[in-house]
Amino acid sequence: MSKSFRFQTSLKHARGFGSGKSGTGHFWQQRVTGVAALLLSLVYVVLLVKLQGDDYGTVMATLGNPFVAVLMLAFLGVSVWHMKIGMQVIIEDYVNQPLLRVLALMANSFFSALVGIASAAALIKITFGA
Amino acid sequence: MADARLAASRPLSPHLQVFRFLLTMAMSIVHRMTGGFLYVGTVFVAVWLVAAASGPDWFARVDGVYQSWIGRLILLGLVWSLIHHAIGGVRHFIWDLGYGFDKTTADRMALFNLVAGIVLTGVVAIAAFVFA
């Protein structure tokens, strides 16, 4: 290997090319969104129990309450980000073929964005309309 | 360059099927599976919210599907997935803080995760039934 003649340390070549390419940032985001989702999911489960079986008017009035809407938006935003980076890890673990992997990662981003935007748009419409 | 014999003798990650069954290993897999279920399950939340925002007719249609026995079964499964995954997450936080790595504690936490997940799902199901 002729690289020994270059005045570059191997760190120069390694930097930015680690397994995840972004150090512990991904790991940390998974934890932060996890803590947030844990707290907010308590609100979500209570809301689900309360609303299940209720009529349209009650559901709209409850979701239209600004406090409920804000907590729901926070829960959905945090959950969608948590699941997007979580699924990314699963894809990176199991999908080895490069093209398939890129397509799967892209589909993951699209799906997560779609779910997040649709839920947020619906919640915003409900709370502004109420 | 790359020595073929060297490449062939590199250690392989042990495959799932050669491991002896361990509760912690099973709970690790279930954590990932419940995460996957919740990933798909967000579609149910999004559809429900969009239906509500689209008016009473759409809401009634979606509500009808969700209130059917198969709808209820799926929702119950998702509630269990959420609770199991949440407790599993707390287990991960405990490990992140540096605790619970010894075998007995890890096993106990895995068992607690499994039992508490099912019990709390039952509590939520009963509460939903009572407050319906």
Interface residues (C-beta under 8 A of the other chain):
Chain A: R31 G34 V35 A37 L38 S41 V45 L48 V49 K50 Q52 G53 Y56 V59 M60 L63 L76 S79 V80 M83 G86 M87 I90 L114 V115 A118 S119 A121 A122 L123 K125 I126 G129
Chain B: R32 G35 G36 L38 Y39 T42 V43 V45 A46 L49 V50 A52 A53 P56 F59 A60 Q67 V79 L82 I83 A86 G89 V90 H92 F93 D96 V124 A127 A128 F131 A132
